[in-house]
Amino acid sequence: MTTATQQSESPVRKLRDEIHIPRRVFSRLLPVSERLLADLETNKRDPSEAVQRRLNELERLITALKEIIDPEYLTKWLTEPNDAFDGLKPIEVIERGESDRIWRMIYFIESGVPS
């Protein structure tokens, strides 16, 4: 017998599917092993408190980005080098734990304040 949790799509899988990022890349964003990510995506394991916190941060960031970037182009934007981040891909900025750089960009775009 399966539980409701096993039947429903995990928030981890939902977010990864939303931004169309390969498992090996997404695992580095949380950061967890690919095996643990697979278990989280299939509800075989529950995320630790630290992983859940990181997932919440990623969800908030992706939601904010979708307000300023057409969701159709978000994956491309995340995975291509960007001069605003010294040639790093935004996904690399997130992976390095420097999401505040992206939040600053979001703030400037939303507020209309020149950078």
WOKANOR-V20899 format. One record per backbone hydrogen bond with DSSP energy under -1.0 kcal/mol. CO is the residue of the C=O (numbers start at 1). NH is the residue of the N-H. E is the energy in kcal/mol with one decimal. If there is no record, write none. Layout:
CO	NH	E
CO	NH	E
//
This chain:
3	7	-1.7
4	8	-1.8
10	14	-2.5
11	15	-2.2
12	16	-2.2
13	17	-2.9
14	18	-2.0
15	19	-1.7
16	21	-1.4
22	26	-2.8
23	27	-2.6
26	30	-1.1
27	32	-2.9
33	37	-2.4
34	38	-2.4
35	39	-2.1
36	40	-2.6
37	41	-2.6
38	42	-1.3
39	44	-2.5
39	45	-1.2
40	43	-1.1
48	52	-2.7
49	53	-2.2
50	54	-2.2
51	55	-2.7
52	56	-2.4
53	57	-2.2
54	58	-2.5
55	59	-2.6
56	60	-2.3
57	61	-2.4
58	62	-2.9
59	63	-2.3
60	64	-2.3
61	65	-2.5
62	66	-2.3
65	68	-1.2
65	69	-2.3
70	73	-2.5
73	77	-2.6
74	78	-2.8
75	79	-1.6
78	91	-2.4
82	85	-1.8
82	87	-1.8
83	86	-1.6
85	88	-2.0
88	82	-1.8
89	92	-1.2
89	93	-1.8
90	94	-2.2
91	95	-2.3
92	96	-2.1
93	98	-2.5
94	97	-1.9
98	101	-2.1
99	103	-2.5
100	104	-2.3
101	105	-1.6
102	106	-2.5
103	107	-2.6
104	108	-2.5
105	109	-2.4
106	110	-2.8
107	111	-2.6
108	112	-1.5
//
